[in-house]
Amino acid sequence: MLDKMMYLPETFQADWRAFASFACAPMSEAVVACSQQVAAWCESHGMDGRRSYLVPLAVEEMAANAVEHGFAKTKHPAIDVKLILKHDGTLMLRMRDNGAAFNPMDLDLSAADPCSAVGIRMLRQGVREVEYQNTVGLNNVVVTLPAASQ
């Protein structure tokens, strides 16, 4: 019924093998715990070592940035993470928060300390595609990582 109300095509999710959603409280300890949950999910679904390391690191980095910099003027901060594993092995990561608008791919890392933003640096090197939108006050980052053999 909800699919019809949302005008989703019948093929929506047909190419998904598995998915999971994680809520991440806007506190440092919760960010680490969320990253650990993401790592466990990746391992339980047979992700290769590179993605099993990269995805939780990216989640931790982006969520920590939101907690540290994005929520100063947010009354009820929230972060959520969604992972989608497709049948072809492609992994999609969607991070969403209601903090200040921030596209992690616009961050200029050329003059930054090489030890800063490690997760964003690694993410830029290992992804197929990154999309960012700020819609109705929500930051949405969707990262597509190819299967290990692609």
Backbone as numpy.savetxt, mean C-alpha at the origin, in Angstrom:
# Nx Ny Nz CAx CAy CAz Cx Cy Cz
-25.91 -8.11 -4.34 -26.73 -6.92 -4.34 -25.86 -5.66 -4.34
-24.83 -5.63 -3.48 -23.96 -4.46 -3.41 -23.25 -4.23 -4.74
-22.82 -5.32 -5.41 -22.17 -5.18 -6.72 -23.08 -4.47 -7.71
-24.37 -4.80 -7.71 -25.30 -4.16 -8.64 -25.49 -2.69 -8.29
-25.52 -2.38 -7.01 -25.68 -1.00 -6.58 -24.45 -0.16 -6.94
-23.29 -0.78 -6.96 -22.06 -0.07 -7.27 -21.73 -0.10 -8.76
-22.55 -0.74 -9.55 -22.35 -0.85 -11.00 -21.03 -1.53 -11.35
-20.66 -2.52 -10.56 -19.45 -3.28 -10.85 -19.75 -4.32 -11.92
-18.82 -4.53 -12.84 -19.06 -5.55 -13.87 -19.05 -6.95 -13.25
-19.71 -7.89 -13.91 -19.75 -9.26 -13.40 -18.36 -9.87 -13.28
-17.42 -9.39 -14.08 -16.06 -9.95 -14.06 -15.19 -9.34 -12.96
-15.75 -8.37 -12.19 -14.97 -7.75 -11.12 -14.49 -8.83 -10.17
-13.25 -8.83 -9.86 -12.56 -9.78 -8.97 -12.35 -11.16 -9.59
-12.73 -11.37 -10.85 -12.57 -12.68 -11.48 -11.11 -13.09 -11.58
-10.20 -12.12 -11.69 -8.79 -12.47 -11.81 -8.05 -12.42 -10.48
-8.79 -12.30 -9.37 -8.17 -12.28 -8.05 -8.04 -13.71 -7.51
-6.85 -14.05 -7.04 -6.65 -15.34 -6.38 -6.89 -15.20 -4.88
-6.45 -14.07 -4.31 -6.61 -13.83 -2.87 -6.56 -12.34 -2.61
-7.15 -11.92 -1.49 -7.06 -10.52 -1.09 -7.20 -10.44 0.43
-6.75 -9.31 0.96 -6.86 -9.06 2.40 -6.88 -7.57 2.63
-7.54 -7.17 3.71 -7.57 -5.77 4.12 -7.09 -5.68 5.56
-6.33 -4.64 5.84 -5.78 -4.42 7.17 -6.05 -2.98 7.59
-6.57 -2.79 8.79 -6.71 -1.45 9.35 -5.46 -1.17 10.16
-4.96 0.03 10.06 -3.72 0.39 10.76 -4.01 1.61 11.62
-3.99 1.44 12.91 -4.21 2.58 13.81 -3.07 3.58 13.61
-3.36 4.86 13.76 -2.35 5.90 13.50 -1.37 6.10 14.66
-0.66 5.03 15.00 0.37 5.05 16.04 1.55 4.22 15.56
2.73 4.58 15.99 3.94 3.89 15.53 3.89 2.40 15.77
3.44 1.98 16.95 3.40 0.54 17.27 2.43 -0.19 16.33
1.31 0.46 16.02 0.32 -0.15 15.14 0.84 -0.25 13.70
1.63 0.72 13.29 2.23 0.70 11.94 3.14 -0.52 11.81
3.95 -0.78 12.81 4.85 -1.94 12.79 4.03 -3.23 12.78
2.98 -3.29 13.60 2.13 -4.48 13.65 1.43 -4.72 12.30
0.97 -3.66 11.66 0.33 -3.78 10.35 1.33 -4.31 9.32
2.53 -3.79 9.35 3.58 -4.25 8.44 3.86 -5.74 8.65
3.86 -6.16 9.89 4.08 -7.58 10.21 2.93 -8.45 9.70
1.70 -7.95 9.80 0.55 -8.68 9.27 0.65 -8.81 7.76
1.06 -7.75 7.10 1.22 -7.77 5.64 2.31 -8.78 5.27
3.41 -8.79 6.00 4.49 -9.75 5.73 3.99 -11.18 5.89
3.24 -11.45 6.94 2.72 -12.80 7.16 1.77 -13.21 6.03
0.93 -12.28 5.58 0.02 -12.57 4.48 0.80 -12.90 3.21
1.81 -12.09 2.91 2.63 -12.33 1.72 3.28 -13.70 1.77
3.84 -14.05 2.90 4.49 -15.35 3.05 3.48 -16.49 2.94
2.30 -16.31 3.54 1.29 -17.38 3.51 0.72 -17.60 2.11
0.89 -16.61 1.22 0.40 -16.75 -0.14 1.53 -16.98 -1.14
2.69 -17.40 -0.64 3.78 -17.83 -1.50 4.49 -16.74 -2.27
4.48 -15.52 -1.74 5.20 -14.43 -2.40 6.69 -14.75 -2.41
7.34 -14.34 -3.46 8.79 -14.48 -3.53 9.43 -13.60 -2.46
10.68 -13.87 -2.13 11.38 -13.15 -1.07 11.45 -11.65 -1.28
11.65 -11.22 -2.51 11.77 -9.79 -2.79 10.47 -9.06 -2.45
9.35 -9.58 -2.93 8.08 -8.91 -2.65 7.66 -9.09 -1.19
7.98 -10.22 -0.59 7.65 -10.44 0.83 8.40 -9.46 1.72
9.51 -8.95 1.24 10.28 -7.94 1.98 9.84 -6.53 1.59
9.70 -6.29 0.29 9.41 -4.96 -0.23 8.04 -4.43 0.18
7.01 -5.24 0.08 5.65 -4.78 0.35 5.47 -4.37 1.82
5.84 -5.20 2.79 5.70 -4.75 4.19 6.55 -3.52 4.49
7.72 -3.42 3.90 8.57 -2.25 4.10 7.89 -1.00 3.55
7.30 -1.10 2.38 6.59 0.04 1.78 5.39 0.43 2.63
4.65 -0.55 3.13 3.51 -0.28 4.00 3.98 0.46 5.25
5.03 -0.04 5.85 5.55 0.59 7.07 6.02 2.02 6.81
6.72 2.21 5.72 7.25 3.53 5.37 6.12 4.53 5.11
5.17 4.14 4.26 4.09 5.07 3.90 3.17 5.34 5.08
2.86 4.32 5.87 2.00 4.52 7.04 2.71 5.37 8.09
4.01 5.13 8.29 4.77 5.93 9.26 4.84 7.39 8.82
5.00 7.62 7.52 5.00 9.00 7.01 3.66 9.68 7.28
2.58 8.95 7.07 1.25 9.52 7.34 1.11 9.86 8.82
1.53 8.95 9.69 1.43 9.19 11.14 2.30 10.37 11.55
3.52 10.43 11.05 4.46 11.46 11.45 4.15 12.84 10.85
3.73 12.86 9.59 3.60 14.14 8.89 2.18 14.49 8.42
1.33 13.51 8.24 0.08 13.76 7.55 -1.14 14.04 8.40
-1.07 13.73 9.68 -2.28 13.79 10.50 -2.35 14.98 11.46
-1.50 15.97 11.29 -1.48 17.11 12.21 -2.84 17.80 12.32
-3.58 17.89 11.23 -4.86 18.60 11.23 -6.05 17.65 11.05
-5.83 16.36 11.25 -6.87 15.36 11.04 -7.49 14.96 12.38
-8.79 15.13 12.50 -9.47 14.82 13.76 -9.54 13.33 14.05
-9.84 12.54 13.05 -9.98 11.09 13.23 -9.10 10.38 12.20
-7.78 10.34 12.44 -6.88 9.74 11.45 -7.15 8.25 11.24
-7.00 7.83 10.00 -7.22 6.43 9.65 -6.32 6.03 8.49
-5.87 4.80 8.55 -5.04 4.20 7.50 -5.59 2.81 7.23
-5.75 2.47 5.97 -6.07 1.08 5.68 -5.26 0.61 4.47
-5.05 -0.68 4.46 -4.20 -1.34 3.47 -5.01 -2.47 2.84
-4.89 -2.62 1.54 -5.52 -3.74 0.85 -4.49 -4.38 -0.05
-4.44 -5.69 -0.03 -3.56 -6.47 -0.90 -4.42 -7.34 -1.81
-4.06 -7.38 -3.06 -4.76 -8.23 -4.03 -3.71 -9.02 -4.79
-3.85 -10.33 -4.74 -2.98 -11.23 -5.50 -3.79 -11.78 -6.66
-3.32 -11.50 -7.86 -4.04 -11.95 -9.05 -3.57 -13.35 -9.45
-4.35 -14.01 -10.28 -4.01 -15.37 -10.73 -2.68 -15.41 -11.47
-2.31 -14.33 -12.17 -1.04 -14.32 -12.90 0.16 -14.01 -12.01
-0.07 -13.85 -10.71 1.01 -13.58 -9.76 1.25 -12.10 -9.48
0.58 -11.22 -10.22 0.70 -9.78 -9.97 0.14 -9.47 -8.58
0.84 -8.62 -7.85 0.40 -8.21 -6.52 0.08 -6.72 -6.55
-1.07 -6.38 -6.04 -1.45 -4.98 -5.95 -1.57 -4.60 -4.48
-1.01 -3.45 -4.17 -1.07 -2.89 -2.82 -1.79 -1.57 -2.91
-2.83 -1.40 -2.09 -3.52 -0.11 -2.02 -3.43 0.39 -0.59
-2.86 1.57 -0.45 -2.79 2.25 0.85 -3.72 3.45 0.77
-4.50 3.65 1.82 -5.40 4.79 1.86 -5.35 5.41 3.24
-5.28 6.75 3.29 -5.33 7.47 4.56 -6.07 8.78 4.37
-6.46 9.37 5.48 -7.21 10.63 5.41 -6.39 11.80 5.94
-5.08 11.71 5.78 -4.20 12.80 6.18 -4.04 13.84 5.09
-3.07 14.71 5.28 -2.78 15.75 4.28 -2.41 15.10 2.95
-2.81 15.73 1.86 -2.52 15.20 0.53 -1.01 15.02 0.36
-0.61 13.82 -0.10 0.81 13.54 -0.29 0.97 12.38 -1.26
1.64 12.64 -2.38 1.96 11.61 -3.35 3.39 11.16 -3.10
3.62 9.94 -2.61 4.98 9.50 -2.30 5.90 9.46 -3.52
5.33 9.38 -4.72 6.15 9.35 -5.92 6.64 10.73 -6.32
6.06 11.80 -5.74 6.52 13.16 -6.00 7.66 13.58 -5.09
7.97 12.77 -4.11 9.02 13.09 -3.15 10.37 13.15 -3.88
11.08 14.27 -3.75 12.39 14.43 -4.38 13.44 13.81 -3.48
13.96 12.68 -3.91 14.94 11.95 -3.10 16.38 12.27 -3.50
16.58 13.09 -4.50 17.93 13.35 -5.00 18.80 14.07 -3.97
18.23 14.99 -3.20 19.01 15.73 -2.22 18.84 15.18 -0.81
17.99 14.18 -0.65 17.71 13.65 0.68 18.82 12.71 1.14
18.90 12.53 2.44 19.82 11.57 3.04 19.54 10.19 2.44
20.55 9.48 1.96 20.34 8.17 1.33 19.69 7.15 2.26
19.74 7.39 3.56 19.13 6.47 4.52 17.67 6.83 4.82
17.19 7.93 4.28 15.80 8.31 4.54 14.89 7.74 3.46
13.64 7.57 3.81 12.61 7.07 2.88 13.04 5.80 2.17
13.62 4.87 2.92 14.12 3.62 2.35 13.01 2.84 1.64
11.84 2.77 2.28 10.74 2.03 1.68 10.29 2.63 0.37
10.22 3.95 0.30 9.80 4.60 -0.94 10.87 4.42 -2.02
12.13 4.50 -1.64 13.22 4.27 -2.61 13.13 2.86 -3.21
12.97 1.87 -2.35 12.90 0.49 -2.82 11.64 0.26 -3.65
10.56 0.87 -3.23 9.30 0.73 -3.95 9.44 1.24 -5.38
10.06 2.37 -5.55 10.24 2.96 -6.88 11.04 2.05 -7.80
11.94 1.27 -7.23 12.79 0.40 -8.04 12.11 -0.90 -8.44
11.13 -1.36 -7.66 10.61 -2.70 -7.90 9.18 -2.80 -8.35
8.59 -1.70 -8.83 7.18 -1.73 -9.17 6.95 -1.63 -10.66
5.80 -2.07 -11.08 5.38 -1.93 -12.47 4.69 -0.59 -12.65
3.88 -0.22 -11.67 3.06 0.98 -11.82 2.67 1.50 -10.44
2.61 2.82 -10.31 2.12 3.46 -9.10 1.11 4.51 -9.52
-0.06 4.47 -8.90 -1.08 5.46 -9.16 -1.39 6.17 -7.84
-1.56 7.47 -7.90 -1.94 8.25 -6.73 -3.13 9.12 -7.07
-4.07 9.15 -6.16 -5.20 10.07 -6.27 -5.56 10.54 -4.88
-5.96 11.80 -4.79 -6.55 12.30 -3.56 -7.99 12.60 -3.91
-8.87 11.76 -3.41 -10.29 11.85 -3.72 -11.08 11.96 -2.44
-11.99 12.90 -2.39 -12.82 13.19 -1.23 -12.01 13.20 0.07
-10.82 13.80 0.00 -9.97 13.94 1.17 -9.19 12.71 1.56
-9.15 11.70 0.70 -8.40 10.48 1.00 -7.23 10.33 0.04
-6.06 10.07 0.59 -4.90 9.69 -0.22 -5.07 8.23 -0.60
-4.96 7.93 -1.87 -5.03 6.56 -2.37 -3.79 6.30 -3.22
-2.98 5.36 -2.78 -1.80 4.95 -3.53 -2.00 3.49 -3.91
-1.97 3.20 -5.20 -2.10 1.83 -5.69 -0.80 1.46 -6.39
-0.18 0.42 -5.89 1.12 -0.04 -6.40 0.92 -1.42 -7.02
1.41 -1.61 -8.23 1.33 -2.89 -8.90 2.74 -3.46 -9.01
2.92 -4.66 -8.44 4.20 -5.35 -8.50 4.05 -6.60 -9.36
4.91 -6.75 -10.36 4.80 -7.91 -11.24 5.13 -9.20 -10.50
4.67 -10.31 -11.07 5.02 -11.62 -10.54 6.53 -11.79 -10.60
7.07 -12.69 -9.81 8.51 -12.86 -9.69 9.20 -13.10 -11.03
8.56 -13.82 -11.95 9.20 -14.16 -13.22 9.00 -13.10 -14.28
8.25 -12.03 -13.99 7.98 -11.00 -15.01 9.00 -9.91 -14.96
